[in-house]
Amino acid sequence: MNDYSADWPLWRDDGGAPDGEPQLPAWLEADIRQWAATFNSLYSYETGWPDTRTCDEQRLKGERLAGAIARELGLGDSIVFAHWETNVAGRES
């Protein structure tokens, strides 16, 4: 789940996961960080995403990342993708 100023947008039941937890392949870590960086640079707490295309792209990328993370997790671990950032240009999409 993205959160303002979070470079590592993964969470545990007790809050934000420490940077680099869980251990993931370098390519996946880089993709996760890029996804979070896009949120931090483009999503406004007042108006949301600048346009619908960006909103949709970020949601789809988040879903793909969640699937990739799920394939890397051990037995007993799970991931839930929470997409809350749905405002676009000041309107709920």
PDB file of N, CA, C and O in Angstrom:
ATOM      1  N   MET A   1       0.854  -1.172   0.000  1.00  0.00           N
ATOM      2  CA  MET A   1       0.000   0.000   0.000  1.00  0.00           C
ATOM      3  C   MET A   1       0.896   1.230   0.000  1.00  0.00           C
ATOM      4  O   MET A   1       1.806   1.352   0.820  1.00  0.00           O
ATOM      5  N   ASN A   2       0.633   2.112  -0.905  1.00  0.00           N
ATOM      6  CA  ASN A   2       1.374   3.371  -0.916  1.00  0.00           C
ATOM      7  C   ASN A   2       1.017   4.200   0.308  1.00  0.00           C
ATOM      8  O   ASN A   2      -0.100   4.124   0.820  1.00  0.00           O
ATOM      9  N   ASP A   3       1.963   4.980   0.763  1.00  0.00           N
ATOM     10  CA  ASP A   3       1.733   5.923   1.845  1.00  0.00           C
ATOM     11  C   ASP A   3       2.668   7.102   1.601  1.00  0.00           C
ATOM     12  O   ASP A   3       3.762   6.932   1.065  1.00  0.00           O
ATOM     13  N   TYR A   4       2.240   8.276   1.991  1.00  0.00           N
ATOM     14  CA  TYR A   4       3.018   9.482   1.750  1.00  0.00           C
ATOM     15  C   TYR A   4       4.427   9.343   2.308  1.00  0.00           C
ATOM     16  O   TYR A   4       4.618   9.009   3.478  1.00  0.00           O
ATOM     17  N   SER A   5       5.397   9.602   1.462  1.00  0.00           N
ATOM     18  CA  SER A   5       6.824   9.587   1.797  1.00  0.00           C
ATOM     19  C   SER A   5       7.384   8.204   2.101  1.00  0.00           C
ATOM     20  O   SER A   5       8.518   8.098   2.567  1.00  0.00           O
ATOM     21  N   ALA A   6       6.624   7.142   1.850  1.00  0.00           N
ATOM     22  CA  ALA A   6       7.135   5.784   2.074  1.00  0.00           C
ATOM     23  C   ALA A   6       7.881   5.323   0.824  1.00  0.00           C
ATOM     24  O   ALA A   6       7.288   5.178  -0.246  1.00  0.00           O
ATOM     25  N   ASP A   7       9.173   5.098   0.968  1.00  0.00           N
ATOM     26  CA  ASP A   7       9.965   4.585  -0.149  1.00  0.00           C
ATOM     27  C   ASP A   7       9.781   3.080  -0.313  1.00  0.00           C
ATOM     28  O   ASP A   7       9.960   2.540  -1.405  1.00  0.00           O
ATOM     29  N   TRP A   8       9.425   2.410   0.774  1.00  0.00           N
ATOM     30  CA  TRP A   8       9.211   0.957   0.778  1.00  0.00           C
ATOM     31  C   TRP A   8       7.765   0.719   1.223  1.00  0.00           C
ATOM     32  O   TRP A   8       7.495   0.655   2.422  1.00  0.00           O
ATOM     33  N   PRO A   9       6.836   0.588   0.274  1.00  0.00           N
ATOM     34  CA  PRO A   9       5.408   0.596   0.591  1.00  0.00           C
ATOM     35  C   PRO A   9       4.824  -0.766   0.952  1.00  0.00           C
ATOM     36  O   PRO A   9       3.698  -1.084   0.571  1.00  0.00           O
ATOM     37  N   LEU A  10       5.591  -1.568   1.688  1.00  0.00           N
ATOM     38  CA  LEU A  10       5.088  -2.864   2.133  1.00  0.00           C
ATOM     39  C   LEU A  10       4.820  -2.797   3.626  1.00  0.00           C
ATOM     40  O   LEU A  10       5.505  -2.095   4.369  1.00  0.00           O
ATOM     41  N   TRP A  11       3.809  -3.542   4.047  1.00  0.00           N
ATOM     42  CA  TRP A  11       3.333  -3.448   5.419  1.00  0.00           C
ATOM     43  C   TRP A  11       3.216  -4.824   6.043  1.00  0.00           C
ATOM     44  O   TRP A  11       3.017  -5.826   5.355  1.00  0.00           O
ATOM     45  N   ARG A  12       3.342  -4.851   7.359  1.00  0.00           N
ATOM     46  CA  ARG A  12       3.080  -6.053   8.155  1.00  0.00           C
ATOM     47  C   ARG A  12       1.821  -5.777   8.960  1.00  0.00           C
ATOM     48  O   ARG A  12       1.278  -4.673   8.928  1.00  0.00           O
ATOM     49  N   ASP A  13       1.369  -6.782   9.673  1.00  0.00           N
ATOM     50  CA  ASP A  13       0.177  -6.596  10.506  1.00  0.00           C
ATOM     51  C   ASP A  13       0.372  -5.500  11.549  1.00  0.00           C
ATOM     52  O   ASP A  13      -0.595  -4.860  11.961  1.00  0.00           O
ATOM     53  N   ASP A  14       1.614  -5.279  11.981  1.00  0.00           N
ATOM     54  CA  ASP A  14       1.879  -4.295  13.033  1.00  0.00           C
ATOM     55  C   ASP A  14       2.393  -2.956  12.506  1.00  0.00           C
ATOM     56  O   ASP A  14       2.862  -2.126  13.285  1.00  0.00           O
ATOM     57  N   GLY A  15       2.312  -2.736  11.188  1.00  0.00           N
ATOM     58  CA  GLY A  15       2.734  -1.456  10.621  1.00  0.00           C
ATOM     59  C   GLY A  15       3.653  -1.643   9.435  1.00  0.00           C
ATOM     60  O   GLY A  15       3.737  -2.727   8.858  1.00  0.00           O
ATOM     61  N   GLY A  16       4.336  -0.578   9.081  1.00  0.00           N
ATOM     62  CA  GLY A  16       5.209  -0.613   7.915  1.00  0.00           C
ATOM     63  C   GLY A  16       6.347  -1.607   8.068  1.00  0.00           C
ATOM     64  O   GLY A  16       6.964  -1.699   9.130  1.00  0.00           O
ATOM     65  N   ALA A  17       6.623  -2.350   7.006  1.00  0.00           N
ATOM     66  CA  ALA A  17       7.742  -3.296   7.020  1.00  0.00           C
ATOM     67  C   ALA A  17       9.055  -2.519   6.951  1.00  0.00           C
ATOM     68  O   ALA A  17       9.138  -1.498   6.268  1.00  0.00           O
ATOM     69  N   PRO A  18      10.071  -2.995   7.653  1.00  0.00           N
ATOM     70  CA  PRO A  18      11.376  -2.347   7.534  1.00  0.00           C
ATOM     71  C   PRO A  18      11.862  -2.385   6.085  1.00  0.00           C
ATOM     72  O   PRO A  18      11.516  -3.290   5.325  1.00  0.00           O
ATOM     73  N   ASP A  19      12.653  -1.410   5.724  1.00  0.00           N
ATOM     74  CA  ASP A  19      13.206  -1.330   4.377  1.00  0.00           C
ATOM     75  C   ASP A  19      13.857  -2.661   4.001  1.00  0.00           C
ATOM     76  O   ASP A  19      14.694  -3.176   4.742  1.00  0.00           O
ATOM     77  N   GLY A  20      13.475  -3.212   2.858  1.00  0.00           N
ATOM     78  CA  GLY A  20      14.053  -4.458   2.381  1.00  0.00           C
ATOM     79  C   GLY A  20      13.421  -5.722   2.923  1.00  0.00           C
ATOM     80  O   GLY A  20      13.885  -6.819   2.613  1.00  0.00           O
ATOM     81  N   GLU A  21      12.379  -5.602   3.721  1.00  0.00           N
ATOM     82  CA  GLU A  21      11.661  -6.769   4.243  1.00  0.00           C
ATOM     83  C   GLU A  21      10.314  -6.878   3.551  1.00  0.00           C
ATOM     84  O   GLU A  21       9.580  -5.893   3.479  1.00  0.00           O
ATOM     85  N   PRO A  22       9.978  -8.033   3.049  1.00  0.00           N
ATOM     86  CA  PRO A  22      10.749  -9.270   2.983  1.00  0.00           C
ATOM     87  C   PRO A  22      11.873  -9.158   1.962  1.00  0.00           C
ATOM     88  O   PRO A  22      11.883  -8.255   1.125  1.00  0.00           O
ATOM     89  N   GLN A  23      12.810 -10.080   2.043  1.00  0.00           N
ATOM     90  CA  GLN A  23      13.893 -10.098   1.062  1.00  0.00           C
ATOM     91  C   GLN A  23      13.325 -10.538  -0.278  1.00  0.00           C
ATOM     92  O   GLN A  23      12.685 -11.584  -0.384  1.00  0.00           O
ATOM     93  N   LEU A  24      13.567  -9.734  -1.288  1.00  0.00           N
ATOM     94  CA  LEU A  24      13.047  -9.985  -2.628  1.00  0.00           C
ATOM     95  C   LEU A  24      14.182  -9.823  -3.631  1.00  0.00           C
ATOM     96  O   LEU A  24      15.201  -9.207  -3.318  1.00  0.00           O
ATOM     97  N   PRO A  25      14.016 -10.369  -4.835  1.00  0.00           N
ATOM     98  CA  PRO A  25      15.041 -10.160  -5.863  1.00  0.00           C
ATOM     99  C   PRO A  25      15.246  -8.666  -6.133  1.00  0.00           C
ATOM    100  O   PRO A  25      14.322  -7.862  -6.003  1.00  0.00           O
ATOM    101  N   ALA A  26      16.463  -8.320  -6.506  1.00  0.00           N
ATOM    102  CA  ALA A  26      16.810  -6.910  -6.730  1.00  0.00           C
ATOM    103  C   ALA A  26      15.903  -6.253  -7.759  1.00  0.00           C
ATOM    104  O   ALA A  26      15.514  -5.099  -7.580  1.00  0.00           O
ATOM    105  N   TRP A  27      15.558  -6.956  -8.829  1.00  0.00           N
ATOM    106  CA  TRP A  27      14.704  -6.363  -9.866  1.00  0.00           C
ATOM    107  C   TRP A  27      13.328  -6.025  -9.305  1.00  0.00           C
ATOM    108  O   TRP A  27      12.735  -5.013  -9.679  1.00  0.00           O
ATOM    109  N   LEU A  28      12.812  -6.882  -8.398  1.00  0.00           N
ATOM    110  CA  LEU A  28      11.491  -6.643  -7.825  1.00  0.00           C
ATOM    111  C   LEU A  28      11.548  -5.491  -6.827  1.00  0.00           C
ATOM    112  O   LEU A  28      10.649  -4.651  -6.796  1.00  0.00           O
ATOM    113  N   GLU A  29      12.590  -5.448  -6.019  1.00  0.00           N
ATOM    114  CA  GLU A  29      12.759  -4.308  -5.101  1.00  0.00           C
ATOM    115  C   GLU A  29      12.804  -2.999  -5.879  1.00  0.00           C
ATOM    116  O   GLU A  29      12.177  -2.018  -5.478  1.00  0.00           O
ATOM    117  N   ALA A  30      13.534  -2.976  -6.977  1.00  0.00           N
ATOM    118  CA  ALA A  30      13.638  -1.755  -7.790  1.00  0.00           C
ATOM    119  C   ALA A  30      12.282  -1.359  -8.353  1.00  0.00           C
ATOM    120  O   ALA A  30      11.941  -0.176  -8.361  1.00  0.00           O
ATOM    121  N   ASP A  31      11.503  -2.328  -8.825  1.00  0.00           N
ATOM    122  CA  ASP A  31      10.165  -2.030  -9.356  1.00  0.00           C
ATOM    123  C   ASP A  31       9.242  -1.491  -8.270  1.00  0.00           C
ATOM    124  O   ASP A  31       8.468  -0.565  -8.514  1.00  0.00           O
ATOM    125  N   ILE A  32       9.322  -2.065  -7.075  1.00  0.00           N
ATOM    126  CA  ILE A  32       8.493  -1.604  -5.955  1.00  0.00           C
ATOM    127  C   ILE A  32       8.855  -0.161  -5.599  1.00  0.00           C
ATOM    128  O   ILE A  32       7.974   0.675  -5.403  1.00  0.00           O
ATOM    129  N   ARG A  33      10.144   0.122  -5.519  1.00  0.00           N
ATOM    130  CA  ARG A  33      10.590   1.475  -5.173  1.00  0.00           C
ATOM    131  C   ARG A  33      10.188   2.490  -6.253  1.00  0.00           C
ATOM    132  O   ARG A  33       9.829   3.624  -5.935  1.00  0.00           O
ATOM    133  N   GLN A  34      10.246   2.088  -7.510  1.00  0.00           N
ATOM    134  CA  GLN A  34       9.838   2.982  -8.593  1.00  0.00           C
ATOM    135  C   GLN A  34       8.341   3.262  -8.512  1.00  0.00           C
ATOM    136  O   GLN A  34       7.914   4.399  -8.711  1.00  0.00           O
ATOM    137  N   TRP A  35       7.546   2.243  -8.222  1.00  0.00           N
ATOM    138  CA  TRP A  35       6.102   2.392  -8.074  1.00  0.00           C
ATOM    139  C   TRP A  35       5.795   3.387  -6.947  1.00  0.00           C
ATOM    140  O   TRP A  35       4.952   4.269  -7.107  1.00  0.00           O
ATOM    141  N   ALA A  36       6.483   3.241  -5.811  1.00  0.00           N
ATOM    142  CA  ALA A  36       6.291   4.155  -4.682  1.00  0.00           C
ATOM    143  C   ALA A  36       6.760   5.565  -5.033  1.00  0.00           C
ATOM    144  O   ALA A  36       6.124   6.544  -4.642  1.00  0.00           O
ATOM    145  N   ALA A  37       7.861   5.677  -5.762  1.00  0.00           N
ATOM    146  CA  ALA A  37       8.375   6.996  -6.151  1.00  0.00           C
ATOM    147  C   ALA A  37       7.387   7.719  -7.061  1.00  0.00           C
ATOM    148  O   ALA A  37       7.218   8.934  -6.956  1.00  0.00           O
ATOM    149  N   THR A  38       6.739   6.979  -7.950  1.00  0.00           N
ATOM    150  CA  THR A  38       5.732   7.592  -8.819  1.00  0.00           C
ATOM    151  C   THR A  38       4.579   8.130  -7.984  1.00  0.00           C
ATOM    152  O   THR A  38       4.107   9.242  -8.220  1.00  0.00           O
ATOM    153  N   PHE A  39       4.126   7.352  -7.013  1.00  0.00           N
ATOM    154  CA  PHE A  39       3.078   7.827  -6.107  1.00  0.00           C
ATOM    155  C   PHE A  39       3.534   9.100  -5.397  1.00  0.00           C
ATOM    156  O   PHE A  39       2.811  10.096  -5.381  1.00  0.00           O
ATOM    157  N   ASN A  40       4.722   9.070  -4.815  1.00  0.00           N
ATOM    158  CA  ASN A  40       5.207  10.223  -4.043  1.00  0.00           C
ATOM    159  C   ASN A  40       5.381  11.474  -4.888  1.00  0.00           C
ATOM    160  O   ASN A  40       5.224  12.586  -4.384  1.00  0.00           O
ATOM    161  N   SER A  41       5.699  11.310  -6.153  1.00  0.00           N
ATOM    162  CA  SER A  41       5.911  12.491  -6.987  1.00  0.00           C
ATOM    163  C   SER A  41       4.641  12.988  -7.672  1.00  0.00           C
ATOM    164  O   SER A  41       4.552  14.171  -8.002  1.00  0.00           O
ATOM    165  N   LEU A  42       3.663  12.121  -7.892  1.00  0.00           N
ATOM    166  CA  LEU A  42       2.490  12.534  -8.673  1.00  0.00           C
ATOM    167  C   LEU A  42       1.171  12.589  -7.908  1.00  0.00           C
ATOM    168  O   LEU A  42       0.259  13.299  -8.331  1.00  0.00           O
ATOM    169  N   TYR A  43       1.038  11.866  -6.798  1.00  0.00           N
ATOM    170  CA  TYR A  43      -0.243  11.833  -6.096  1.00  0.00           C
ATOM    171  C   TYR A  43      -0.317  12.967  -5.078  1.00  0.00           C
ATOM    172  O   TYR A  43       0.527  13.070  -4.187  1.00  0.00           O
ATOM    173  N   SER A  44      -1.323  13.807  -5.216  1.00  0.00           N
ATOM    174  CA  SER A  44      -1.529  14.928  -4.297  1.00  0.00           C
ATOM    175  C   SER A  44      -2.568  14.544  -3.245  1.00  0.00           C
ATOM    176  O   SER A  44      -3.622  14.004  -3.579  1.00  0.00           O
ATOM    177  N   TYR A  45      -2.276  14.818  -1.995  1.00  0.00           N
ATOM    178  CA  TYR A  45      -3.255  14.530  -0.949  1.00  0.00           C
ATOM    179  C   TYR A  45      -4.517  15.373  -1.114  1.00  0.00           C
ATOM    180  O   TYR A  45      -5.567  15.027  -0.572  1.00  0.00           O
ATOM    181  N   GLU A  46      -4.424  16.468  -1.852  1.00  0.00           N
ATOM    182  CA  GLU A  46      -5.592  17.327  -2.063  1.00  0.00           C
ATOM    183  C   GLU A  46      -6.407  16.938  -3.288  1.00  0.00           C
ATOM    184  O   GLU A  46      -7.637  16.980  -3.252  1.00  0.00           O
ATOM    185  N   THR A  47      -5.739  16.562  -4.365  1.00  0.00           N
ATOM    186  CA  THR A  47      -6.456  16.331  -5.625  1.00  0.00           C
ATOM    187  C   THR A  47      -6.268  14.945  -6.216  1.00  0.00           C
ATOM    188  O   THR A  47      -6.943  14.604  -7.187  1.00  0.00           O
ATOM    189  N   GLY A  48      -5.381  14.140  -5.671  1.00  0.00           N
ATOM    190  CA  GLY A  48      -5.165  12.791  -6.190  1.00  0.00           C
ATOM    191  C   GLY A  48      -4.219  12.761  -7.373  1.00  0.00           C
ATOM    192  O   GLY A  48      -3.293  13.566  -7.471  1.00  0.00           O
ATOM    193  N   TRP A  49      -4.469  11.817  -8.273  1.00  0.00           N
ATOM    194  CA  TRP A  49      -3.652  11.664  -9.475  1.00  0.00           C
ATOM    195  C   TRP A  49      -3.953  12.785 -10.454  1.00  0.00           C
ATOM    196  O   TRP A  49      -5.054  13.334 -10.439  1.00  0.00           O
ATOM    197  N   PRO A  50      -2.996  13.135 -11.304  1.00  0.00           N
ATOM    198  CA  PRO A  50      -3.239  14.202 -12.271  1.00  0.00           C
ATOM    199  C   PRO A  50      -4.231  13.800 -13.362  1.00  0.00           C
ATOM    200  O   PRO A  50      -4.898  14.659 -13.939  1.00  0.00           O
ATOM    201  N   ASP A  51      -4.333  12.494 -13.650  1.00  0.00           N
ATOM    202  CA  ASP A  51      -5.244  12.048 -14.708  1.00  0.00           C
ATOM    203  C   ASP A  51      -5.601  10.574 -14.507  1.00  0.00           C
ATOM    204  O   ASP A  51      -4.942   9.851 -13.760  1.00  0.00           O
ATOM    205  N   THR A  52      -6.656  10.154 -15.191  1.00  0.00           N
ATOM    206  CA  THR A  52      -7.159   8.788 -15.063  1.00  0.00           C
ATOM    207  C   THR A  52      -6.139   7.764 -15.537  1.00  0.00           C
ATOM    208  O   THR A  52      -6.010   6.694 -14.941  1.00  0.00           O
ATOM    209  N   ARG A  53      -5.420   8.079 -16.591  1.00  0.00           N
ATOM    210  CA  ARG A  53      -4.430   7.136 -17.123  1.00  0.00           C
ATOM    211  C   ARG A  53      -3.385   6.780 -16.065  1.00  0.00           C
ATOM    212  O   ARG A  53      -3.060   5.607 -15.882  1.00  0.00           O
ATOM    213  N   THR A  54      -2.866   7.780 -15.377  1.00  0.00           N
ATOM    214  CA  THR A  54      -1.868   7.528 -14.345  1.00  0.00           C
ATOM    215  C   THR A  54      -2.461   6.697 -13.219  1.00  0.00           C
ATOM    216  O   THR A  54      -1.815   5.772 -12.727  1.00  0.00           O
ATOM    217  N   CYS A  55      -3.670   7.014 -12.809  1.00  0.00           N
ATOM    218  CA  CYS A  55      -4.352   6.251 -11.762  1.00  0.00           C
ATOM    219  C   CYS A  55      -4.471   4.783 -12.162  1.00  0.00           C
ATOM    220  O   CYS A  55      -4.131   3.893 -11.384  1.00  0.00           O
ATOM    221  N   ASP A  56      -4.946   4.540 -13.360  1.00  0.00           N
ATOM    222  CA  ASP A  56      -5.129   3.167 -13.839  1.00  0.00           C
ATOM    223  C   ASP A  56      -3.799   2.434 -13.966  1.00  0.00           C
ATOM    224  O   ASP A  56      -3.694   1.266 -13.593  1.00  0.00           O
ATOM    225  N   GLU A  57      -2.787   3.115 -14.488  1.00  0.00           N
ATOM    226  CA  GLU A  57      -1.466   2.494 -14.635  1.00  0.00           C
ATOM    227  C   GLU A  57      -0.885   2.111 -13.280  1.00  0.00           C
ATOM    228  O   GLU A  57      -0.311   1.032 -13.134  1.00  0.00           O
ATOM    229  N   GLN A  58      -1.028   2.981 -12.294  1.00  0.00           N
ATOM    230  CA  GLN A  58      -0.501   2.693 -10.965  1.00  0.00           C
ATOM    231  C   GLN A  58      -1.248   1.534 -10.305  1.00  0.00           C
ATOM    232  O   GLN A  58      -0.638   0.697  -9.640  1.00  0.00           O
ATOM    233  N   ARG A  59      -2.564   1.487 -10.489  1.00  0.00           N
ATOM    234  CA  ARG A  59      -3.335   0.368  -9.927  1.00  0.00           C
ATOM    235  C   ARG A  59      -2.891  -0.945 -10.560  1.00  0.00           C
ATOM    236  O   ARG A  59      -2.645  -1.923  -9.854  1.00  0.00           O
ATOM    237  N   LEU A  60      -2.789  -0.973 -11.882  1.00  0.00           N
ATOM    238  CA  LEU A  60      -2.383  -2.196 -12.575  1.00  0.00           C
ATOM    239  C   LEU A  60      -0.964  -2.610 -12.196  1.00  0.00           C
ATOM    240  O   LEU A  60      -0.692  -3.794 -11.998  1.00  0.00           O
ATOM    241  N   LYS A  61      -0.070  -1.647 -12.095  1.00  0.00           N
ATOM    242  CA  LYS A  61       1.305  -1.966 -11.694  1.00  0.00           C
ATOM    243  C   LYS A  61       1.322  -2.513 -10.274  1.00  0.00           C
ATOM    244  O   LYS A  61       2.054  -3.460  -9.987  1.00  0.00           O
ATOM    245  N   GLY A  62       0.526  -1.931  -9.383  1.00  0.00           N
ATOM    246  CA  GLY A  62       0.446  -2.436  -8.017  1.00  0.00           C
ATOM    247  C   GLY A  62      -0.074  -3.860  -7.963  1.00  0.00           C
ATOM    248  O   GLY A  62       0.427  -4.674  -7.188  1.00  0.00           O
ATOM    249  N   GLU A  63      -1.072  -4.168  -8.775  1.00  0.00           N
ATOM    250  CA  GLU A  63      -1.602  -5.532  -8.828  1.00  0.00           C
ATOM    251  C   GLU A  63      -0.536  -6.506  -9.332  1.00  0.00           C
ATOM    252  O   GLU A  63      -0.384  -7.599  -8.785  1.00  0.00           O
ATOM    253  N   ARG A  64       0.198  -6.114 -10.366  1.00  0.00           N
ATOM    254  CA  ARG A  64       1.271  -6.975 -10.892  1.00  0.00           C
ATOM    255  C   ARG A  64       2.378  -7.172  -9.852  1.00  0.00           C
ATOM    256  O   ARG A  64       2.887  -8.279  -9.681  1.00  0.00           O
ATOM    257  N   LEU A  65       2.740  -6.102  -9.169  1.00  0.00           N
ATOM    258  CA  LEU A  65       3.763  -6.214  -8.131  1.00  0.00           C
ATOM    259  C   LEU A  65       3.306  -7.137  -7.004  1.00  0.00           C
ATOM    260  O   LEU A  65       4.089  -7.948  -6.510  1.00  0.00           O
ATOM    261  N   ALA A  66       2.052  -7.016  -6.600  1.00  0.00           N
ATOM    262  CA  ALA A  66       1.528  -7.892  -5.545  1.00  0.00           C
ATOM    263  C   ALA A  66       1.622  -9.355  -5.967  1.00  0.00           C
ATOM    264  O   ALA A  66       1.988 -10.211  -5.161  1.00  0.00           O
ATOM    265  N   GLY A  67       1.298  -9.645  -7.216  1.00  0.00           N
ATOM    266  CA  GLY A  67       1.414 -11.013  -7.710  1.00  0.00           C
ATOM    267  C   GLY A  67       2.851 -11.502  -7.702  1.00  0.00           C
ATOM    268  O   GLY A  67       3.122 -12.643  -7.326  1.00  0.00           O
ATOM    269  N   ALA A  68       3.777 -10.640  -8.118  1.00  0.00           N
ATOM    270  CA  ALA A  68       5.196 -11.012  -8.130  1.00  0.00           C
ATOM    271  C   ALA A  68       5.711 -11.237  -6.711  1.00  0.00           C
ATOM    272  O   ALA A  68       6.483 -12.165  -6.467  1.00  0.00           O
ATOM    273  N   ILE A  69       5.288 -10.394  -5.781  1.00  0.00           N
ATOM    274  CA  ILE A  69       5.695 -10.558  -4.380  1.00  0.00           C
ATOM    275  C   ILE A  69       5.139 -11.862  -3.833  1.00  0.00           C
ATOM    276  O   ILE A  69       5.854 -12.601  -3.155  1.00  0.00           O
ATOM    277  N   ALA A  70       3.873 -12.156  -4.117  1.00  0.00           N
ATOM    278  CA  ALA A  70       3.243 -13.386  -3.626  1.00  0.00           C
ATOM    279  C   ALA A  70       4.027 -14.618  -4.075  1.00  0.00           C
ATOM    280  O   ALA A  70       4.165 -15.574  -3.313  1.00  0.00           O
ATOM    281  N   ARG A  71       4.534 -14.603  -5.291  1.00  0.00           N
ATOM    282  CA  ARG A  71       5.300 -15.748  -5.797  1.00  0.00           C
ATOM    283  C   ARG A  71       6.640 -15.912  -5.079  1.00  0.00           C
ATOM    284  O   ARG A  71       7.221 -16.997  -5.090  1.00  0.00           O
ATOM    285  N   GLU A  72       7.128 -14.843  -4.459  1.00  0.00           N
ATOM    286  CA  GLU A  72       8.416 -14.885  -3.757  1.00  0.00           C
ATOM    287  C   GLU A  72       8.280 -15.216  -2.274  1.00  0.00           C
ATOM    288  O   GLU A  72       9.265 -15.592  -1.638  1.00  0.00           O
ATOM    289  N   LEU A  73       7.085 -15.084  -1.716  1.00  0.00           N
ATOM    290  CA  LEU A  73       6.899 -15.296  -0.282  1.00  0.00           C
ATOM    291  C   LEU A  73       6.927 -16.774   0.073  1.00  0.00           C
ATOM    292  O   LEU A  73       6.640 -17.637  -0.758  1.00  0.00           O
ATOM    293  N   GLY A  74       7.277 -17.047   1.317  1.00  0.00           N
ATOM    294  CA  GLY A  74       7.296 -18.415   1.810  1.00  0.00           C
ATOM    295  C   GLY A  74       5.908 -18.886   2.209  1.00  0.00           C
ATOM    296  O   GLY A  74       4.955 -18.109   2.256  1.00  0.00           O
ATOM    297  N   LEU A  75       5.820 -20.175   2.495  1.00  0.00           N
ATOM    298  CA  LEU A  75       4.556 -20.744   2.969  1.00  0.00           C
ATOM    299  C   LEU A  75       4.132 -20.040   4.251  1.00  0.00           C
ATOM    300  O   LEU A  75       4.962 -19.753   5.114  1.00  0.00           O
ATOM    301  N   GLY A  76       2.860 -19.769   4.369  1.00  0.00           N
ATOM    302  CA  GLY A  76       2.332 -19.101   5.548  1.00  0.00           C
ATOM    303  C   GLY A  76       2.326 -17.586   5.453  1.00  0.00           C
ATOM    304  O   GLY A  76       1.686 -16.918   6.265  1.00  0.00           O
ATOM    305  N   ASP A  77       3.032 -17.035   4.473  1.00  0.00           N
ATOM    306  CA  ASP A  77       3.020 -15.589   4.259  1.00  0.00           C
ATOM    307  C   ASP A  77       1.996 -15.254   3.187  1.00  0.00           C
ATOM    308  O   ASP A  77       1.682 -16.085   2.335  1.00  0.00           O
ATOM    309  N   SER A  78       1.486 -14.054   3.234  1.00  0.00           N
ATOM    310  CA  SER A  78       0.498 -13.638   2.228  1.00  0.00           C
ATOM    311  C   SER A  78       0.655 -12.149   1.945  1.00  0.00           C
ATOM    312  O   SER A  78       1.325 -11.417   2.674  1.00  0.00           O
ATOM    313  N   ILE A  79       0.016 -11.734   0.866  1.00  0.00           N
ATOM    314  CA  ILE A  79       0.021 -10.320   0.505  1.00  0.00           C
ATOM    315  C   ILE A  79      -1.385  -9.930   0.078  1.00  0.00           C
ATOM    316  O   ILE A  79      -2.087 -10.696  -0.582  1.00  0.00           O
ATOM    317  N   VAL A  80      -1.781  -8.730   0.466  1.00  0.00           N
ATOM    318  CA  VAL A  80      -3.065  -8.153   0.062  1.00  0.00           C
ATOM    319  C   VAL A  80      -2.752  -6.798  -0.553  1.00  0.00           C
ATOM    320  O   VAL A  80      -2.099  -5.963   0.074  1.00  0.00           O
ATOM    321  N   PHE A  81      -3.210  -6.582  -1.765  1.00  0.00           N
ATOM    322  CA  PHE A  81      -2.994  -5.290  -2.422  1.00  0.00           C
ATOM    323  C   PHE A  81      -4.122  -4.352  -2.018  1.00  0.00           C
ATOM    324  O   PHE A  81      -5.293  -4.647  -2.257  1.00  0.00           O
ATOM    325  N   ALA A  82      -3.772  -3.217  -1.403  1.00  0.00           N
ATOM    326  CA  ALA A  82      -4.755  -2.217  -0.978  1.00  0.00           C
ATOM    327  C   ALA A  82      -4.586  -0.971  -1.840  1.00  0.00           C
ATOM    328  O   ALA A  82      -3.613  -0.230  -1.698  1.00  0.00           O
ATOM    329  N   HIS A  83      -5.535  -0.755  -2.726  1.00  0.00           N
ATOM    330  CA  HIS A  83      -5.478   0.419  -3.607  1.00  0.00           C
ATOM    331  C   HIS A  83      -6.501   1.440  -3.111  1.00  0.00           C
ATOM    332  O   HIS A  83      -7.692   1.334  -3.407  1.00  0.00           O
ATOM    333  N   TRP A  84      -6.030   2.414  -2.366  1.00  0.00           N
ATOM    334  CA  TRP A  84      -6.924   3.428  -1.796  1.00  0.00           C
ATOM    335  C   TRP A  84      -6.851   4.748  -2.560  1.00  0.00           C
ATOM    336  O   TRP A  84      -7.737   5.592  -2.428  1.00  0.00           O
ATOM    337  N   GLU A  85      -5.791   4.929  -3.364  1.00  0.00           N
ATOM    338  CA  GLU A  85      -5.548   6.222  -3.998  1.00  0.00           C
ATOM    339  C   GLU A  85      -6.315   6.326  -5.314  1.00  0.00           C
ATOM    340  O   GLU A  85      -5.750   6.144  -6.393  1.00  0.00           O
ATOM    341  N   THR A  86      -7.612   6.622  -5.206  1.00  0.00           N
ATOM    342  CA  THR A  86      -8.496   6.614  -6.374  1.00  0.00           C
ATOM    343  C   THR A  86      -8.966   7.997  -6.815  1.00  0.00           C
ATOM    344  O   THR A  86      -9.707   8.108  -7.792  1.00  0.00           O
ATOM    345  N   ASN A  87      -8.553   9.046  -6.121  1.00  0.00           N
ATOM    346  CA  ASN A  87      -8.932  10.397  -6.558  1.00  0.00           C
ATOM    347  C   ASN A  87      -8.143  10.793  -7.801  1.00  0.00           C
ATOM    348  O   ASN A  87      -6.946  10.526  -7.908  1.00  0.00           O
ATOM    349  N   VAL A  88      -8.838  11.434  -8.738  1.00  0.00           N
ATOM    350  CA  VAL A  88      -8.211  11.921  -9.966  1.00  0.00           C
ATOM    351  C   VAL A  88      -8.663  13.357 -10.175  1.00  0.00           C
ATOM    352  O   VAL A  88      -9.858  13.627 -10.296  1.00  0.00           O
ATOM    353  N   ALA A  89      -7.713  14.269 -10.218  1.00  0.00           N
ATOM    354  CA  ALA A  89      -8.001  15.683 -10.460  1.00  0.00           C
ATOM    355  C   ALA A  89      -9.109  16.200  -9.540  1.00  0.00           C
ATOM    356  O   ALA A  89      -9.993  16.943  -9.968  1.00  0.00           O
ATOM    357  N   GLY A  90      -9.045  15.789  -8.262  1.00  0.00           N
ATOM    358  CA  GLY A  90      -9.998  16.277  -7.276  1.00  0.00           C
ATOM    359  C   GLY A  90     -11.311  15.532  -7.196  1.00  0.00           C
ATOM    360  O   GLY A  90     -12.193  15.921  -6.430  1.00  0.00           O
ATOM    361  N   ARG A  91     -11.463  14.464  -7.973  1.00  0.00           N
ATOM    362  CA  ARG A  91     -12.713  13.689  -7.961  1.00  0.00           C
ATOM    363  C   ARG A  91     -12.423  12.224  -7.687  1.00  0.00           C
ATOM    364  O   ARG A  91     -11.397  11.692  -8.113  1.00  0.00           O
ATOM    365  N   GLU A  92     -13.329  11.582  -6.978  1.00  0.00           N
ATOM    366  CA  GLU A  92     -13.240  10.141  -6.748  1.00  0.00           C
ATOM    367  C   GLU A  92     -13.523   9.425  -8.057  1.00  0.00           C
ATOM    368  O   GLU A  92     -14.534   9.688  -8.709  1.00  0.00           O
ATOM    369  N   SER A  93     -12.632   8.517  -8.441  1.00  0.00           N
ATOM    370  CA  SER A  93     -12.849   7.805  -9.708  1.00  0.00           C
ATOM    371  C   SER A  93     -13.503   6.460  -9.490  1.00  0.00           C
ATOM    372  O   SER A  93     -13.756   5.733 -10.451  1.00  0.00           O
TER     373      SER A  93
END
